[in-house]
Amino acid sequence: MNFQLRKQFLLNTLAQQGSLDVSYAAQQLRTTPITIRRDLAQLAAEGLVVRTHGGAVLPELVKNPVAFTRKATTHLAEKTSICQLAASQIAAGDTIFIDCGSTTFPLCPFIQHLKIRVVTNSLPVLFELVNSPVQVVLAGGEVDAERQAMHGTVAVEQLKRYQVDKAFLGVDGFSLQRGLSANSEKEASISLAVGEAARHVYLLCDASKLEQDKYLQFAPLSFVDTLVTDSRASAEVLARYREAGLAVLV
């Protein structure tokens, strides 16, 4: 099969599914993964796809994060200050994970000059760092267009294989009694997969989420090594976290 026919199949698959896996495409087209990677590289050069670890996604999924952008602008000043403080914990040569949350995304401008490896399931993080000295590894899986992220069993299994020095996670709710809680099982499973293998887990959490419990409790307080929050946080609450053994950066 010539390139034009393979190109048609690849673009049609992306249009239907949002993402494409190299192994799947090679099997369907009865060719080698090397050929598919070469095809995707050419399509990426033409601006038709964005390469990911193990496949590709459509550019519009990366460039037009409408719902994500709306969420990212909430408490933006606090999130930016939190990320600036978190970035001071990152050194050249680190392998880190950045999740798909709007609180962790502002890390990108503070680290894009560093020679580090970033593992992520976030399409906005990929797009922000792809042309920088940072080596980006994007987890494969199902594309969640609203969250601008890769989720699902494939993403979880892939992320379990990576050893990261530092994981930077967001959360929907965090409290002394119930630990970490989420509005989505998909995001909770990603956080668990990464956090259990990370050498150090940083929770980036603005003050509005502290002592808030969401419907799905998925990890205890001890899951986190360091909480990074903003100056609006209650001094009394932060003192209780420290008494429980949690390091706190404000």
N, C-alpha and C positions, 0 to 999 in steps of 0.2 A: 504494500500500500504506500502511495507516495505522500509527501508532506502535506499537500493541499487537502487530501482526504482525511489524514490524521488531524490536521488543524480543524477541520469542520467538526469532527467527532469531539475533540477536546473542548472547543468553544460551546458546542451544543450541551455537553455534559455540565460545563460550568454554568451555563444559562439556566439549566434545570435544577442543579443541586447547590450552586453557590461556591462549592469547593471541589477539588479534584485530587485524587490520590494517584501517585505515579504507578504503584504496583497494580492497582485496579485498571488503569488505562492501558498498561502494557498487556495485561491479561486479555482485556476486551479486544484489543487491536492485534493480538498475537505477534507482539514485537518485544523488544528488550526494554527494561527500565532506562538504560542509557539513551536509547532513541527518544523516549518520551521526555527525559530531562533536557535533551538537546532541543526538542520541539518547543518545550515550555520556555527555555532560555530565549529562543527566537521570538516567541510570542510576547515575552516580557520586554524584549528590546523594542518591539513594535508598540508597546504600551497597552496591549490587549489583556494581559494578566499580570498579577503580582505573585512572584515565587514565594513559596512557604517551605518549611522543612517537610519534605516528602510529597510536595505537590504544588498547587497554585490556588488562588482565589481571584475573583473578579475585582478590578480596580475600584469600582464604585462602592463595594462593600467597605473598602478602606478609606476612601476619600469623602464619603457622605454619611458620617455617623450621626444622623439627626437626633435620635433618641438619646444616644450617648452624650452628645454635645449639650443637650438640655440639662442632663443630670450633672455634667462636669462643671457647669457654671454656678451650681448651688454651693454656697460657702467657699467660693473660689479663692479668696484671699487666705482663708485658714488652710485650705488644702495646699496652696502654694508654699506657705510657711512650713507646714508639716513636711512637705517633700524636700524643701531646701535643707531642713535639719536632718532628714533621713539620708539625703545624698552625702552628707559629711561622714557617714558610716561606710561609704563605698570606696574601695581603693583599686588602683590599676591592677589588672590580673584577676579580679574577682569574677566568679560566675554567679549571677543573681537571677532571681525570678521576680517578675512584675506581673501582678494579676490584671484582670480586665476592669477593675474598679475605677471610678472617676476620681477617687482620692489618691490613687497611686500613679495615675497618668501624668500629673505634673512633675514627676521625677525626671521625665525625659530631657527637658532642657538643661537640667543640672548635671547630667551624666553623659551627654552625647559627644563630649570631647574625650572621654576616657577609652582606653583600650581594655574593654571588659567584654564578657559574654553575657547577653541577656536572653533568658528563656522566658517565653510569655505565651499566653493564649489570647492576647489582645491585638486586634487589628490596628487600632489607633497607635499603639506602642510600636508595632512593626513599621507603620508608615512614617512615624516620627523619627525613627532611628535608622532606617534602612540605608540612608546615604551618609552615614557617619562612621567614625572609626569603630563603633560598637558592632560586634558580631551578634546577630539576632537569630535565635532559633524559635520558630513558631510551631506550637503544638498542632498536630492535625486533628481532624474530627469534624463534627457538624458545625456549620456556620450559624450563629445566632445573630441575625441581622439587627435586632433591636439593641442587644448588648454589645454588638460589634466584637464578638468573641468566638473562639472555638470551644465547644463543649462536647460532652458525650463520652461514651466508653473508650473510644479510641484515644481521645485527648488525655483522659485520666491514666490509661495504661502507659502511654508514651511518657507522661510527666513523672510517673513513678520510677522510671529508669534513670532519670537525671539526678546527679548529686550536685546541689547548688550550695554555695557558701552562705548566701543570705537570701531569704525569701521576704519580699515586701508585699503584704496582703492588706486588702481592705475588708470591711465587714459591715453588715447591716445593723447589728446590735452587739453590745459588749457589756457584760455586767459581772460583778464579783460572784454572784450566786450561780449564774448559768453559763458563764464564759462567753463563747462566741456563738452567735445565732444569725440565721440568714432568712431571706425571703424566698430563696431558690435552692433546691437540692442540687442543681447543676453546678452552681458556683461553690457550694459547700464541698462537693466532691473534689473539685479542682484544688481548693485550699487544703483539704486533708491530704491529697496525693502529694502535693509539694511540701507542705509543712512537716510531714512525717520523715522526709528524707533530707530536709535542709539542716545545715549546721546551726543556723541562727534564724529565728523567725521574728520579723519586725511587723507589728500591727500598726498600720497608719489609719488613724481614726479621729475624726474631728469631734469636738466636745458634744455635739448634738446626738451622737450615737452612744455615748457612755451611759451606763446604767439603763440601757434600753434593751428589751428582750423581744426578739421576733419569733415567729412561730416554730422555726426549726433550730433547735440547739444541736450543734454538731461537734463542738470541741470544748474542753474545760479551759479555765484560765491558764493552767500550766502549759498549754499548747504554745503559748506566746512567750518569747524571751524578753522582748522589749516593746513597750507601747510608745508610739510617737503621736502626740496630740497637740492641741493649740492652747493658748493662754486663757481661753474661756472656760476651760475645765475646772471643776471644783477642786480646791486644794485638799479638802477633806476626803473626797473620793480618791484622788491620786495617792494620798497618804495610805489609804486602805489597800490600794493595789500594791504599793511598795511593801507594806506589812505582809502581804500574801506572797511576796517573793518575786514580784514583777519589776523589772527595770523600767523607768519612765523617763522619757525625754519630752520637754515642753519648749 
